[in-house]
Amino acid sequence: MREDRIVRLKTVLSRTGLSRSTIYRKIAEGTFPAQLKISANGTGWHESDINRWIADPAGWRPKGEFDEVRWQPR
């Protein structure tokens, strides 16, 4: 299995076509993957999260948010 790379902002900007301000606004709205802290002054994104967003920008949600939850009546 291929290891998930960390990509920096410059790569995310070119891959998505979004502006820096739009990316950070969408992160705040919860409609774009949040960045990871990779060093004292650096951040990046898992490449797989960016690929998932590119594949379905309108339907993208953070992993786990809508994972299958079975409701059990009491």
Secondary structure, DSSP 8 states (H G I E B T S, - for coil): -----EE-HHHHHHHH---HHHHHHHHHHTSS---EE-SSS-EEEEHHHHHHHHH-TTT---TTTT--------
